[in-house]
Every structure is written in C-alpha cells, then in structure tokens.
Amino acid sequence: MTINERDGAVTFEIRVRPRASRTALAGEHAGAIRLSVAAPPVDGKANEECRRFLAELLQVPRGAVEILKGASSRTKIIRVQGIGIDRLRLVFSGISGAGTGQAGSLRSREDGDRLEAQRSHGDRSRLEACAPRGGRRGS
C-alpha cells in the first residue's frame, strides 16, 4: 500500500465496492485498501459513506477526509488532514484477509453496536425464532 505524507495530510488509494451488506474494510489489493460500502453509487451516497466511515475509523472530523480523485470511479485517491503516516499505517495494519475477499477485522462503530445488541438479545432471539408461529393448522 502506498501512502504519501505532505503538508500535515496523508494520501492513499482505496478501491470501493458499493452496495455491500455493510460498510467495512475488506483487505488490500494491488496497493489499495479495499472498502465495502453499504450505500449505492447514486447521487454521491457511496462517496459520502466512504468519507463518513474513514473519518470515524481514523478519528478525524468528516471534513478532514477528501476524495481527491475518482469521485465517479471505484478507485479513489483519499487525502486525510491531521493524521500522520504512522497512525494511518497502525490503523490499517489491523486489516485481515488481504487479497482474499474476506472482511477485515475493522468495522464501523454501527456494526459493533449491532453485533453487541445481537449478543445481548441473542438467546431471546433464538428462542423466538424456534417458537411456533400462528395457530394450529388443519383443525
């Protein structure tokens, strides 16, 4: 992965896959970070979700994340203000499944909250899923 640092900002390349089931890092391929985005590539929704996710992941304001190149392409050059190359590498070092198409270990906070809610209500949900629905048939 190529990362450049200049004037208090870092630039790097990402490869976006829109209309994914959830927004998450999905490894690395050909020198670019792969990012699955839940939003469709319509009216800039996928670009906005990409900026939102990266800002949250890198703990910078959303305005600090800019798409320099590739606004209408899957391959994009991203610039992030206020973060150093070492911090960016540290955050992206947690990516697993590089080049395999498997989801990375880093996900958005919303996914983590959803997983935590599923865990805390998991037993009840499983019981509800197994319980019979409706009345008797054939009576």
WOMO-V184343 format. One record per helix or strand. SS is the DSSP state (alpha for helix, beta for strand). FROM is the first residue (numbers start at 1). TO is the last residue. If there is no record, write none. Layout:
ss=SS from=FROM to=TO
ss=SS from=FROM to=TO
//
This chain:
ss=beta from=3 to=6
ss=beta from=9 to=17
ss=beta from=24 to=29
ss=beta from=32 to=36
ss=alpha from=45 to=58
ss=alpha from=62 to=64
ss=beta from=65 to=69
ss=beta from=75 to=81
ss=alpha from=85 to=92
ss=beta from=107 to=107
ss=alpha from=109 to=120
ss=alpha from=122 to=130
//
